[in-house]
Amino acid sequence: MKLLFDQNLSPRLVQLLAGVYPGSAHVMDIGLSAADDRAIWAFARERGFAIVSKDGDFRQLSFLAGPPPKVIWVRLGNCTTDDIVTALRQRADDLRDFASAPEAAFLVVA
């Protein structure tokens, strides 16, 4: 499963999670750091990424447009990048199951 990390998350997540989620990217790395949500959505859909964000806007888009792409909504509040790494590693099996469920639009990681 390839993850596309939104601007509100650290670009370091790509490297820190490369062993678990190879092929992942951050919007900054692909020139989308200033792009609107729809442009990020289109990029993720066309290239097979799931969007990871702390922003509820992508959750709303998932209700409106449906998958793909899938959305992983990080709901950890005020936390460190290491906390997010730990959560995404611990939930790796859940994320794989989520990726393989065609009807699933979004997953909350809390």
N, C-alpha and C positions, 0 to 999 in steps of 0.2 A: 504494500500500500504506500503510495507516494503522497506525502503531505505538503500542502502549500500553506506556510505560516504567514498570517496577516501582519500588517505593520505594527499592531499593538503587542506583538510578541518579539522576543529577542531573535536576531538573525543567527545567534550562536546555536539555536536549537537544531538547525540543519546538521551541523557537525556533531553535536552532542548525541543526536539520535540516529546518525547515519547507519549504525549497525542494526538497528531495529526497523527503521523506515528508509531504506535506500532509495535514492532518486528524489528525495524531498528537496524543497526549495523555499526560500523566503521571498516575499514580494520585492524586497529591495534588490535581491540578486538578479532578478529578471526584468528590472526596469518598471515595476508597477507600484513603487512605494507611494506615488502621488495619485495613483489611479482610483477611480471610484469603484464602489462595490460591484457594480455590473460588469466592469471590465475585468476585474479579478475573477468574478464568477465565470465569465466566458472563457478566460484563459484556462481555468481549472477544468471546466467541462470539456474543452477541446483537447486537453492534454492528459486527462485521466488522473487529476489530482483530487484529493479531498481537502477542503479548506479547514484550517484550524485557526480559531479566533476567540478572543475574549469579548468580542463585539456581538451583541444580539441582533444586529442588522442581517447578518448572514443566516441566522436562524429564521428570521422573517422571510428572507428570500427563499429558503428551503420550503417554507409553507406555500409560498406563492408559485414558485417555478417547479418544485419537486426535483428529485435527483435525475441525472447527475448535474453538478457534483454533489457529493455528500458533504455535510458540515459537521465538524467536531467543535462543540462550543465549550470552551474552557471556563468553568465557573469556580475558580479557586480563590476569588477575591484578591486581596493584596498578598501576593506571593512572589517568591523568587523564581528565576529561571530554573534553578535546580529542582524546585518543587514541581514545576511543569514537566521537567524531564522525568522525574520519579513517577508522576501520575501517568504519563504516556507510556512509560515502560511497563508499569504494573498493569495497565489496561490493554496491552498489545493484543492479547487474545480477543478481547471484546471488540477492539478496532478491526481485527481481521474478520470476525463474525459480522460486524456492521457492514464492512466493505462487500461481503458476499451476499447480503440481503438486499435484493433489488428494490424492494418497497421502502426500505429505511432511508429517511432523508437527513436526519440529524441525530447526533449522539452527544449527551452531556457528560463531560469529564469534570467531576467535582471531588 
